[in-house]
Amino acid sequence: MTAKSAKKEQGKEEKEIEKKEIACVHCAETKKPWYRDRLFMIVAILIASMLVSYTIPMLNGFFWAVADYFVLIWWAILIGFLAGGMIDYFIPRSYISKYLSRHQKRTIFYSVFLGFLASACSHGILALAMELYKKGASTPSVIAFLLASPWANIPITILLFGFFGINAIFFILSAILIAIITGLIYQFLDRKHWVECMARGKMPSDIEIRKDIRRRIGGYRFTGSNMKKDFRGVMKGSWSLTRMVLWWLIVGIMMAGVARAFIPHDWFLVYAGPTVLGLLVVLVFATVIEVCSEGSSPLAFEIYNQTGSVGNPFVFLMAGVATDYTEIGLIASNIGRRAAIWLPIITLPQIILLGYLFNIFL
């Protein structure tokens, strides 16, 4: 078979895979009137609730809490959507499939490393994770990618070192360790068919990515029409991700706004001592309050400052990510319910154990 015919055959295979992927219940978009679109309805509810909370003094706390959250994470969400659109348009599915779809242990390490590089707020990274799944990444790879991201990015690393000093190293390394262990466990569950994984067509595994990138770059022409076409392609991919992810993010922010406005922080600061009970109390509040890594870091420091424990703020930070209702909801709606349910079941025992050890030895 000549190189030309092989390339033609590969193109046919990719088109067939695209058709199968579009038919998937997780990816197919059904036509609905604009006023019945979930994103439109959630945005309308958000605007209405913000107007009401702004005009009624006793509800002002909700308005300012939600506004504060948007100020904290708008840039991360925007970067996540734009980066996801670029992945959708520029990166062939065969690249992702080659490194992140295989059921090998090293695939989890690739995913954790990519999560480290692609780090952003946990909500900004959701769009990237869902795009990787659409492109061919396996369920274990996506989970490992999600868990590796929130606490390894540069802004949060600086914040953690500013708050906790040298102890921040334990936080970051522990987050990466949990991501690796969880990803490996998900691989076992995947082999047993206990978690969902999108059906994939046969993808070429012998593609030489470096040569293919050089060929693409060498053949690209920086003309106005090409750049306009690329811009439209990236925006189309970003908008597709926005429709899929943004409504969940808004729901999560509104729920967290209610928690911040109407649940006194002093409650968990008083009962969050360096004990097993304190760890469990912190775990419960992390589940309710967590919205983004930037927002939870100061709260974690308050726990550290008030109680002197290292394990409790670690549990607060990590459990917030592992039990984040926005993240779990997106996994359930885009990958599957079993994949979402297993996330807290696998991660929480690891988090509690490490938090307990931190309280003893640090």
PALUM-442615 format. One record per residue: residue in three letters; x, y, z of N, C-alpha, C, CB in turn. Coordinates in steps of 0.02 Angstrom, whole numbers, plus 32768, in hexadecimal, padded with zeros to 4 digits. Glycine has a CB too. Layout:
BEGIN
ALAXYZXYZXYZXYZ ...
***
This chain:
BEGIN
MET802B7FC48000800080008000802C803E80007FD08000803E THR801F806D7FD3804780AA7FCE803680D98007803C80CD7F8B ALA8063810B80128057813B804880188163803C809381698050 LYS800C81727FFB7FD0819A7FEB7F9081747FFA7FD281AE7FA1 SER7F9081347FE67F54810C7FF27F4A80FE803D7F5880CA7FCC ALA7F8280F780617F7D80EC80A97F60812980CC7FC280DB80C6 LYS7F76816580B67F5C81A280D37F1181A980C47F8281DE80B8 LYS7EFE819680867EB7819980737E8E816A809E7EAF81898028 GLU7EA8812D80A87E8580FC80D17E7E811481197EA880B880CF GLN7EB4813481337EB2814F81777E7E8185817E7EF7816A818B GLY7E7881AF81497E4581E4814A7DFF81C7814C7E4D8210810D LYS7DF4819081267DB2817081277DA28155816D7DAF813880F4 GLU7DD48136818D7DCA811A81D07DB7815182027E0880F581E8 GLU7DDA818B81FD7DCC81C1822C7D8681DE82217E0081F98224 LYS7D7081E181E17D2C81F981D47CF881CA81F07D2182028189 GLU7D05818981EB7CD6815882077CD2815F82537CEA811181F5 ILE7D0C816B82727D0D817482BA7CE881B382CF7D56817782D4 GLU7CEF81E882A77CCA822682B57C7F821982B47CDC825C8281 LYS7C6781F182837C2081E2827F7C0881BC82BC7C1181BA823F LYS7C30818B82D27C1E8164830D7C1D8190834B7C4E812A8317 GLU7C4D81BE83507C5381E8838A7C198219838E7C95820E838A ILE7C03823383547BCC826183527B8C823E83677BC48280830C ALA7B8781FD83557B4C81D783677B4881C783B17B4981978340 CYS7B8181CE83D37B8381BF841B7B5381ED84427BCA81C68437 VAL7B3181D084717AFF81F784967B1F823084BD7ADA81CA84C6 HIS7B5F822984CF7B80825D84F57B93829884CA7BBD82418517 CYS7B9B828D84897BB682C2845E7B8282E084307BEF82A78436 ALA7B4E82BB84217B1D82D383F17AF6830E840D7AED829B83DD GLU7AEA834083E47AC4837A83F87A80837783D87AE983BA83E5 THR7A4B837D84007A08837D83E679F283C583DC79D883578414 LYS79CF83D183A679B784148397797E842683C679A18419834E LYS7985845F83E8795184778415794784C284077964846A845F PRO790C84DB841679038524841379348546844278BA85388424 TRP794B8581842F797F85A38456796985AF849E799185E58436 TYR792785BC84A9791085CA84EC790B858B851778CC85EC84E9 ARG7913855084F979138512851F795A84F7852978E884DD84FD ASP798A851A851079D08506851879E4850C856179FF853084EB ARG7A0784DA857C7A1984DA85C37A43851685D67A3E849A85D5 LEU7A72852885AA7A9D856185B97A7585A185BF7AD385688583 PHE7A4685AC85917A1D85E8859379F385EA85D379F085EC8556 MET79D585B285E579AA85B0862079D285BD86607987856C8625 ILE7A0E859F86647A3785A886A17A4F85F086A57A72857786A1 VAL7A64860D866C7A7A8653866D7A41868186827A9586688627 ALA7A048673866979CA869B867C79BD869686C7798B86848655 ILE79C2865A86E279B88651872B79EE8676875279B98606873D LEU7A2C8673873A7A638695875B7A5786E1875C7AA586868737 ILE7A4586FD87237A39874587207A00875A874E7A29875B86D7 ALA79CA8733874D79908743877879A3873F87C279568713876A SER79C8870B87D679DB8703881C7A0B873A883279FA86BF8828 MET7A37874F88057A66878488157A4187C7881F7A9B878B87DE LEU7A1087D587F479EA881387FB79C38814883C79BA881B87BF VAL79A387DB884D797B87D7888A79A887DF88C779558795888D SER79E187BB88C77A0E87BD89017A2F880189097A43878788FB TYR7A37882688D27A55886988D67A24889C88F47A6C88808891 THR79E4889488E579B288C588FB799888B78941797888C688CA ILE799D8879895979858867899C79C1886489CB795D8824899B PRO79C6889089FD7A0288948A287A1488528A4979F788C78A5D MET79E3882C8A6179F387EE8A857A1087B88A5779B587D48AA7 LEU7A0A87C28A157A25879289E57A6487AB89C279F1878189B1 ASN7A7D87E589D87AB8880289B77AF587D489B97AC9884489D8 GLY7AF987AC89EE7B33877F89F37B38875089B87B2F87578A33 PHE7AFF8737899F7B00870B89657B1B873089287ABA86F08956 PHE7B04876E891D7B1A879588E37B66879D88E47AF887DA88E2 TRP7B8187B2891D7BC987C089207BF28780891F7BDA87E8895E ALA7BD7874A893A7BFB870A89377C0186F188EF7BD886D58962 VAL7BCA86F288CA7BCB86DC88847BF78709885A7B8386DA8867 ALA7BF1874C88657C1B877B88407C65876E884F7C0987C38853 ASP7C768760888D7CBB875288A07CD58713887E7CC0874B88EC TYR7CAB86E0887A7CC086A288597CCE86AE880F7C8B866D8862 PHE7CA386D487EF7CAE86E287A87CEE870A879D7C728707878A VAL7CFB873987CA7D39876087C57D76873287CC7D3B879887FB LEU7D70870087F87DA886D388047DB686A487CA7D9B86AA8842 ILE7D82868C87A87D8D865587797D7C866587307D65861B878E TRP7D6686A287207D5286AF86DB7D8C86A386AB7D3986F786D4 TRP7DC986B686C07E0286AF86937E13866686887E3F86D486B0 ALA7E0B863D86BC7E1B85F686B57DE885D486877E1C85D486FB ILE7DA985E7868F7D7585CA86637D8185DE861B7D2F85E0867A LEU7D91861F86107D9D863785CD7DD9861485AC7DA9868385CE ILE7E0F860E85D27E4A85EB85B77E3A85A285A97E8585EF85E9 GLY7E14858285D67E01853D85CB7DD98533858B7DD985238605 PHE7DA8855F857F7D7F855985437DA8856685037D44858A8546 LEU7DD3859985067DFC85A984CB7E2E857184BC7E2285EB84D5 ALA7E4E855784F17E7D852084E87E5984E284CF7EA28511852A GLY7E1D84D584E97DF6849C84D17DE484A484887DB8849484FA GLY7DD284E184737DC284ED842D7DFF84E384007DA885338424 MET7E3A84F684187E7784EC83F17E8684A183EA7EB285108412 ILE7E7C847C84217E878433841E7E56841483EC7E7E84138463 ASP7E17842B83F07DE4841083C37DF5841B837A7DA0843083D2 TYR7E118455836B7E1D846783257E628450830B7E1884B3831C PHE7E96845783347ED9844D831B7EF6840783287F0684808338 ILE7EE183E6835E7F0183A783717ED8836C83587F0A83A383BD PRO7EF38343832C7ECE830883137EC082D7834B7EF682E582DB ARG7E8982B583457E75828483787EA9824D837D7E3182678368 SER7ECC823E83477EFD820883477F36821683797F1981FD8301 TYR7F47825683837F7B826783B47F65825483FA7F8C82B383B0 ILE7F29826A840D7F0F825C844F7F06821184587ECC8280845B SER7EEC81F184247EDF81AA84287F1F818384357EBE819183E9 LYS7F55819984157F948173841A7FAF817384617FC8819183EB TYR7FA881AB84857FC881B184C67F9881AA85017FEA81F284CB LEU7F5881BA84F87F2A81BC85317EF1818A852D7F0E81FF8538 SER7EED816284F87EB6813284F37ECC80EB85047E98813484AD ARG7F0C80DF85087F24809B85147F1A8087855D7F6D80948500 HIS7F0F804885697F05802E85AC7F48801685C87ED17FF585AD GLN7F75804685D07FB7803885EB7FC4806686267FEE804085B4 LYS7FEF804F86547FFD8077868F801E80B9867D8029805086BF ARG804980B9864B806C80F7863B803B812C861F80A280EA8608 THR8002811686067FD0814585EE7FB9817386267F94812085D0 ILE7FB2815986627F9E8182869B7FD381B686AB7F91815686D9 PHE801381A386A5804981D486B28049820A867C808D81B086B4 TYR803C81F7863D8034822986097FFC825A861A8026820885C4 SER7FC4824086327F89826986427F988299867B7F4E823D8653 VAL7FB9828086AF7FCA82AA86E87FFB82E186D47FE8827F8721 PHE802B82CF86A9805B83018691803883378668809282E08667 LEU800A8323863D7FE4835386157FB8837F86427FB8832F85E1 GLY7F9B836086767F74838686A67F9F83BA86CA7F53835986D8 PHE7FDD83A686DA800C83D586F9801A841086CB804D83B1870B LEU80258402868B80348437865B7FF88463864B804F8419861A ALA7FBD8443864A7F80846786377F5C848486737F51843A8611 SER7F7E848B86AA7F5E849E86E87F3A84E086E47F9084A08720 ALA7EFF84E187037ED7851E870B7EAA851087467EAF853186CA CYS7E7D853F87547E4A853287857E2584F387727E19856E878B SER7E0D84CD87A47DED848D87957DB3849487657DD5846D87D5 HIS7D9284CE87667D5A84D887387D7284EC86F27D2B850D8753 GLY7DA9850F86EF7DC5851F86AD7DDE84E2868A7DFC855286B4 ILE7DF584AF86B07E11847386917DDB8443867A7E3F845186C2 LEU7D9D844A86917D69841C867F7D5D841B86347D29842E86A3 ALA7D5D845686157D52845985CD7D89843385A87D5084A185B5 LEU7DC7843B85BE7DFE8417859F7DF683CB85A77E41842D85BD ALA7DE383B685E27DDC836E85F07DA5834F85C47DCB83638639 MET7D6C837285BE7D36835785947D4A8355854B7CF78381859D GLU7D72838685357D89838684F07DB9834D84E37DAB83C984DF LEU7DE5833E85137E128305850D7DEB82C485077E4283028548 TYR7DB582BF852E7D8B8283852B7D6B827C84E67D5582848561 LYS7D5182B484CB7D3482B384887D6782A084537D1682F78478 LYS7DA682B4845F7DDB82A7842E7DF6826084317E1382D78439 GLY7DE4823A84647DFA81F484667E1B81DE84A67E2881E9842F ALA7E25820B84D77E4481F785167E1781C7853C7E5482358541 SER7E348197855E7E0D816685847DF2818685C37E3781288594 THR7DC1816685E27DA5817E86217DD9818486587D6C81518637 PRO7E04815086637E38815886977E678192868A7E618118869C SER7E78819E864A7EA481D6863A7E848218864B7EB781D485F0 VAL7E458220863B7E21825E86497E1D826B86947DDB825D862B ILE7E0E823786BB7E0A823F87037E4D825387207DF181FD8724 ALA7E838232870B7EC6824487237ED8828B87107EFA82138708 PHE7EC7829E86D37ED382E286BB7EB0831686E67EBD82EA8672 LEU7E70830886F77E49833687207E67833E87667E01831E8725 LEU7E7A830787857E93830A87C97ED8832987CE7E9482C487E7 ALA7EFF832587987F44833F879A7F47838A87927F6D831E8765 SER7F1283A987797F1683EF87647F108423879B7EE283FB8733 PRO7EDD842187C77ECE845C87EF7F068475881C7E93844F8818 TRP7F30844888387F60845D886B7FA8845F88527F5C843088A6 ALA7FB2845988107FF6845987F78005849787CD8003841C87CE ASN7FD384C287C07FE184FC87968007853287BC7FA085188779 ILE8028855D87978056858E87B5803385BD87E6807785B6877F PRO7FFA85DC87D57FDB860A88057FC985E988477F9C862887E7 ILE7FAD85AC88437F9A858A88817FD7857388A77F6C854F8872 THR800B855E88848049854A88A58065858588CE807D85328872 ILE806585C088B0807D85FC88D38050860B890F807E863888A3 LEU800E860689057FE08612893D7FED85E189767F98860C8925 LEU7FF485A189657FFD856E8999803E857889BF7FFB8528897A PHE80738589899B80B3859589BE80AE85D489E980ED859C898B GLY8089860689D08080864289F8805986348A38805D867789D0 PHE802886088A347FFE85F98A6E801F85C68A9D7FBB85DD8A57 PHE803B85908A80805085578AA9809B854C8AAB802E85198A8F GLY80C185758A888109856D8A88811E852B8A67812385708ACF ILE8150850A8A85816C84CD8A68813884948A6781A984B78A90 ASN810684978A9180D284638A9380AB84608A5180A284708ACD ALA80AE84958A29808B849489E980A5845D89BB809184D889C6 ILE80E5844A89C381018414899B80DA83D489A6814C840A89AB PHE80C983C689E680A3838989F5805E838B89D5809C837F8A41 PHE803F83C689D37FFD83CD89B5800083BB896B7FE3841489BF ILE803183D88947803483D088FF8048838988EC8066840188E1 LEU807C836E890E8091832988FF805A82F7891080D183188925 SER8035830389457FFF82D689587FC782D889257FE482E8899D ALA7FB88313890A7F85831988D67F9882F188997F79836388C3 ILE7FD882F588857FEF82CF884B7FED82848859803782E48838 LEU8001827088967FFE822988A97FB6820F88A6801B821F88F0 ILE7F87823588C07F41822088BE7F28821A88767F15825288E5 ALA7F3D8247884B7F29824588057F43820487E47F43828287DE ILE7F8181F287F27F9E81B687D47F7B817787EE7FEA81B187E3 ILE7F73817288307F538136884D7F0B813088347F53813B889B THR7EE7816788327EA18165881B7E9D815187D27E7F81AA8826 GLY7ECA816C87A97ECA815987637ED7810F87587EFE8181873E LEU7F0680F3877F7F1580AB877A7ED9808187907F53809987A4 ILE7EB7809787C47E7B807287DB7E44807587A67E61808E881E TYR7E3D80AF87867E0B80B687507E1D808987157E0780FF8739 GLN7E5D807E87087E70804F86D37E58800986E47EBC804F86C8 PHE7E5F7FF587237E467FB487387DFA7FB0872F7E597FA68782 LEU7DD67FE487447D8E7FE6873D7D797FE586F47D718023875F ASP7DA0800686CA7D92800886827D997FC386637DC08039865F ARG7DCD7F9E86787DD77F5A865D7D9E7F2C86727E197F3D8675 LYS7D817F3986AD7D497F1186C67D057F2A86AC7D487F128712 HIS7D087F6086847CCB7F7F86697C9E7F9A86A07CA47F4D863E TRP7CBB7FB386D67C967FCF870D7C8F801B87087CB77FBD874F VAL7CAF803986D77CA6808086C87C998087867D7CE380AB86DE GLU7C7780BC866B7C6880C886257CA680E186007C2E80FA861D CYS7CAA80D185C07CDF80EA85957CC380ED854F7D2080BF8599 MET7CC88126852E7CAB812E84EC7CC880FA84BC7CB8817484D3 ALA7C9C80DB84947CB280AB84627CDD80CD842E7C7680888441 ARG7D1780B384237D4680D183F37D4E80A483B67D8B80DD8413 GLY7D5680C4837E7D69809D83437DB3808D83457D5780C48303 LYS7DC9806783177E10805583157E39809182FD7E1C801882E7 MET7E6580A883267E8E80E283157ED580CB83037E9081148350 PRO7EF580EC82D37F3980D982C17F6A80E682F97F4F80FE8282 SER7F8E80B3830E7FBD80BA8346800580C6832E7FBB807C8372 ASP801080C182EC805480C882D48062810E82B880628094829F ILE8035813D82C5803F818082AC807D819F82CD800181AC82B8 GLU80A881BF82A580E381E082BF80D2822982CA812181D8828F ILE80C6823B830980AB827C831880DB82B48306809A82818362 ARG811B82AC8314814B82E18305814E82F082BA819082CF831E LYS815082BB8292815282C5824A811282E48231815E82828226 ASP80DB82CF824E809A82EA823980948334824B806082C28259 ILE80AD8348828680AC838E829A80D783B8826C80C3839782E2 ARG8114839E825C814083C3822E812083CA81E98183839F8228 ARG80FD839681D380DC839A819280A583CE819280BF8356817E ARG807E83CF81C8804883FF81CD8062844781D1801D83F0820A ILE8095845281FA80B18495820180D284AB81BF80E48498823B GLY80F7847D81A08118848E816280E8849E812981458456814D GLY80AE847E812B807E848980F6804D84C181038058844B80E9 TYR805284E1813E80228516814F80378558812F801B851E819C ARG8006857D8117801385BE80F97FED85F381217FFD85C080AF PHE8014862681397FF6865B81627FD4868F8135802B867C818F THR7F9C867C811B7F7486AA80F27F3786C2811A7F5E868880B0 GLY7F1986F881037EDF871281267EA686E181287EC987518105 SER7E9B86BE80F17E64868E80EE7E708653811D7E5A867580A6 ASN7EAE863B81207EBE8603814D7EB5861781967F0585EA8140 MET7ECE865281A87EC9866981ED7E80867582007EF286A881F7 LYS7E59868F81D27E12869A81DE7DEE865781E97DF186C181A5 LYS7E00862681BF7DE385E481C57DF585C482077DF985B7818A ASP7E3585CA821B7E4B85AD825A7E2885CE82957E9785B58262 PHE7E20861182927DFF863482C87DB7861C82D07E01867F82BC ARG7D94861582997D4F85FD829B7D4C85B582B67D3086008255 GLY7D7D858C82A27D7E854782BA7D88854383057DB585208297 VAL7DB6856C831F7DC3856C83687D868586838D7E0185988379 MET7D6785BB83747D2C85D783957CF285A583947D1786188373 LYS7CEB8580835E7CB6854E83597CC08518838E7CB3852F8313 GLY7CFE850083947D0D84CE83C77D0384E9840D7D5484B583BF SER7D17852884197D0F8546845B7CC5854E846D7D32858A845D TRP7C9D8562843C7C55856B84497C34852884587C33858D840D SER7C4984F484357C2E84B184427C3C849C848A7C4B847E8411 LEU7C7984AA84A17C8B849A84E67C6584C685187CD684A284F1 THR7C5C850485067C37853285317BF08519853D7C3585798513 ARG7BCF850485097B8B84EB85107B8984AB853A7B6C84DC84CB MET7BBD848485377BBF8445855B7BD0844F85A57BF18416853B VAL7BFB848085B57C19848585F87BFE84BF86217C63848A85F1 LEU7BF384F986007BE8853786267BAB853486537BE1857085F6 TRP7B758513863D7B39851286677B4684EE86A87AFF84F18641 TRP7B7084B986A57B82849586E37BAC84C287117BA9845486D3 LEU7BD984E886F37C028515871C7BD7854887407C36853886F0 ILE7BA68564871D7B7A8596873C7B52857887757B4B85B38707 VAL7B39853B876C7B15851987A17B41851187DF7AFB84D4878A GLY7B7F84FA87D47BAE84F1880B7BBD8532882F7BEE84D387F2 ILE7BC78568880A7BD685A988297B9B85C288517BE985DC87F3 MET7B5E85BA88377B2385D0885C7B1B85A9889D7AE485C98831 MET7B268568889B7B20853F88D87B558554890B7B2784F488C8 ALA7B91856188F37BC6857689217BB885BC893C7C0A857488FD GLY7B9985E789137B86862A892B7B56862689657B68865388F2 VAL7B2685F889617AF685ED89987B1C85D689D67AC085B98984 ALA7B4B85A789CC7B71858D8A067B9A85C48A277B9F855489F0 ARG7BBC85ED89FF7BE686218A1C7BBC86578A3E7C11864189E6 ALA7B8286678A217B5A869D8A3C7B34868A8A7B7B2886B48A08 PHE7B1F864C8A817AF0863A8AB67B0A86068AE77AB186238A98 ILE7B4685E98ADB7B6485BB8B0B7BA085DD8B2A7B7885778AE8 PRO7B9E85EE8B6B7BD686118B8B7C1785E88B887BC486218BD3 HIS7C4C86088B737C8D85E68B707CA685D38BB67CC086138B4E ASP7C9185F98BE87CA785EB8C2D7C9285A68C437C8C861F8C5D TRP7C5D858C8C277C45854A8C3C7C7A85158C317C0585388C17 PHE7C9785158BF47CC884E08BE87D0D84F38C037CCD84D18B9E LEU7D1A85348C0E7D5A85468C2D7D5C85308C767D6485928C28 VAL7D2385328C997D20851E8CDF7D2684D28CE67CDF85368CFE TYR7D0584AD8CBA7D0184648CC17D34843E8C967CBC844C8CAF ALA7D6184628C757D9184428C487DD484388C697D98846A8C08 GLY7DD6841C8CA47E15840F8CC67E3B83D58CA87E0884028D0F PRO7E7B83CC8CBC7EA583978CA07E9483518CBB7EEE83A68CAD THR7E56833D8CB37E3F82FC8CC97E1C82D98C8E7E0F83018D06 VAL7E0B82998C987DE682758C657DA282978C597DDC822B8C78 LEU7D8182AB8C8F7D4282CE8C887D4B83108C627D2382DC8CCD GLY7D8283338C727D9083728C4F7D9A83678C057DCC83938C6D LEU7DBE83318BF37DC783218BAC7D8583148B897DF582E48BA5 LEU7D5882F18BAB7D1782E18B8D7CEC83208B867CF282AD8BB7 VAL7CF0834C8BB97CCB838B8BB47CE483B58B7A7CD183B38BF6 VAL7D2683B98B737D4483DF8B3B7D2F83C08AF97D9183E18B42 LEU7D2E837E8AF77D19835B8ABA7CD2836F8AA57D1E830F8AC3 VAL7CA583718AD57C6083848AC77C5C83CB8AAC7C34837C8B06 PHE7C7E83F98ACD7C7B843F8AB87C9E84498A757C9A846B8AEC ALA7CD384248A687CF584298A277CC6841389EF7D3483FE8A25 THR7C9D83E189FD7C6D83C989CB7C3A83FE89BB7C4B838989E4 VAL7C25842489EE7BF1845689E47C0D849789C67BCF84668A26 ILE7C4884AC89DF7C6084F089D07C8C84F389927C86850A8A0B GLU7CB184C089827CE484C3894D7CC884DB890B7D0584808944 VAL7CE9850C88ED7CD8852388AA7D168525887F7CB6856788AC CYS7D4B854388967D878546886D7DC48546889B7D878584883E SER7DFC8533887E7E39852E88A67E4E857288C37E718511887C GLU7E4785A8889B7E5985EA88B47E2E85FE88EF7E52861D887C GLY7DED85F088EB7DC0860489217DC885DC89607D7A85FE8909 SER7DDB859C895A7DE0857289957E23857789B87DD3852A8982 SER7E56858F89967E98859589B67E9885C289F37ECA85AF8983 PRO7E7B85FF89F07E7886288A2D7E5086088A657E5A866C8A1D LEU7E1A85E58A547DF385C38A887E1C858C8AA87DB185A78A6A ALA7E4285688A7F7E6D85338A9A7EA185518AC97E90850C8A61 PHE7EBC858B8AB77EEC85AC8AE27ECD85C08B247F0A85E98ABF GLU7E8D85D68B247E6B85E88B627E6685AB8B907E2586048B53 ILE7E5885718B737E5685348B9B7E9B85268BBA7E4084F78B71 TYR7ECF852E8B917F1485248BA97F2585578BDF7F45852A8B6E ASN7F1185958BD47F2185CB8C037EFD85C28C457F10860E8BE5 GLN7EBF85AA8C437E9685A48C7F7EA585648CA67E4E85A78C6D THR7EB5852E8C827EBD84EC8CA37F0584D68CA87E9584B98C7E GLY7F3184F18C7E7F7784DC8C7E7F8384988C5E7F9084DA8CC3 SER7F50847B8C407F5784398C207F6684418BD67F17840E8C2A VAL7F8E84138BBB7F9E84138B737F6F83E48B4E7FE783FD8B68 GLY7F5B83AE8B6E7F30837D8B4D7EEB83988B3D7F2A83418B77 ASN7ECF83C18B6A7E8B83DA8B5F7E8684078B217E7484008B9C PRO7EB384398B197EAF84618ADC7EBD84378A9D7EE0849A8AE0 PHE7EE884048AA27EF483D88A697EB483B58A557F2B83A58A78 VAL7E90839A8A877E5083798A797E1E83AA8A5B7E33835A8ABA PHE7E1D83E78A757DEF84198A5A7DFE84288A117DF484598A83 LEU7E3D842F8A007E50843E89BB7E418403898C7E9A845089B7 MET7E5883C7899E7E53838E89727E0C8373896F7E8283588988 ALA7DEA837189A77DA5835789A77D77838489807D8B834F89F0 GLY7D8683C589807D5E83F289587D6083E1890E7D7584398962 VAL7D9B83CD88F67DA183B988B07D81837588A47DEB83B7889B ALA7D8D834688D17D74830188C87D2982FC88CE7D9582D388FA THR7D09832A88F47CC1832688FD7C9D836188DC7CB183268947 ASP7CC0838588B27CA283C088917C6683AA88677CD783E38865 TYR7C2B83C488777BEE83AF88557BEF83C4880B7BB183CC8877 THR7C1183FB87FB7C17840F87B57C3E83DB878E7C38845487AF GLU7C7783C787A97CA3839787887C80835387827CE5839087AE ILE7C62833C87B97C4082FB87B87C0682FB87887C2882E987FF GLY7BE1833387867BA9833887587BBE8336870F7B8383788764 LEU7BF5835786FF7C0E835686BB7C28831186A77C47838986B2 ILE7C4982EE86D57C6082AA86C77C24827D86BB7C8B828F8701 ALA7BF0828586E57BB4825B86DE7B918267869C7B8582688717 SER7B8C82A686877B6582B6864B7B8D82AB860B7B4E82FD864E ASN7BCF82AC860F7BF782A485D27C1B826185CC7C2A82DB85CF ILE7C2A824186047C4A81FF86027C1A81CA861A7C8A81FF862E GLY7BFF81D286577BD081A186707BC981A686BB7BE5815B865D ARG7B91818C86D67B848191871D7BB4816887477B3E817C872B ARG7BC5812D872F7BF3810387567C378123875D7BFA80BD8737 ALA7C4E814187267C8F816487287C8E819C875B7CA2817F86E3 ALA7C5581BF87617C4E81F687917C4A81DC87D87C1182208780 ILE7C2481A787E37C1A818D88277C5B817288447BE581568826 TRP7C848152881B7CC2813588347CF5816B88497CE1810987FE LEU7CEF81A8882F7D2181DB883F7D2781E988897D10821C881B PRO7CF181FC88AD7CF9820688F57D0781C5891C7CBB82268911 ILE7CED818D89047CF8814D89267D42813C89287CD181148904 ILE7D65814988F27DAD813988ED7DD8816E890E7DC1813088A4 THR7DC881AD89047DF581E3891A7DEE81F489657DE8822188F2 LEU7DB281F2897F7DA9820989C57DD081E089F87D60820789D6 PRO7DD2819D89F47DFC81798A247E46818D8A217DF6812E8A18 GLN7E60819989E47EA581AF89DE7EAF81F389FF7EB981B28994 ILE7E7F822089F47E8482648A0F7E8282638A5B7E4C829089F3 ILE7E52823E8A767E4C823A8AC07E8B821B8ADF7E0D82108AD3 LEU7EA581E68AC07EE181C58ADA7F1C81F58ADA7EF281868AB1 LEU7F2882178AA37F6082468A9F7F5682808AD07F6982618A57 GLY7F1882998AD57F0B82CF8B057F1982B98B4C7EC482E68AFF TYR7F06827C8B5D7F1382628BA07F5E825C8BAD7EF1821D8BA9 LEU7F8482438B7C7FCD823D8B837FEE82828B897FEB82178B48 PHE7FD582B38B647FF082F68B687FE683128BAF7FCE83248B34 ASN7FAB83068BCC7F9E831F8C0F7FCC82FF8C437F5683138C22 ILE7FE182C28C36800C829F8C66805582B48C5F800782538C5C PHE806D82B88C2180B582C08C1680CB83078C0380CC82928BE0 LEU809D83338BF280B283778BDD809D83AB8C10809483888B98 
***
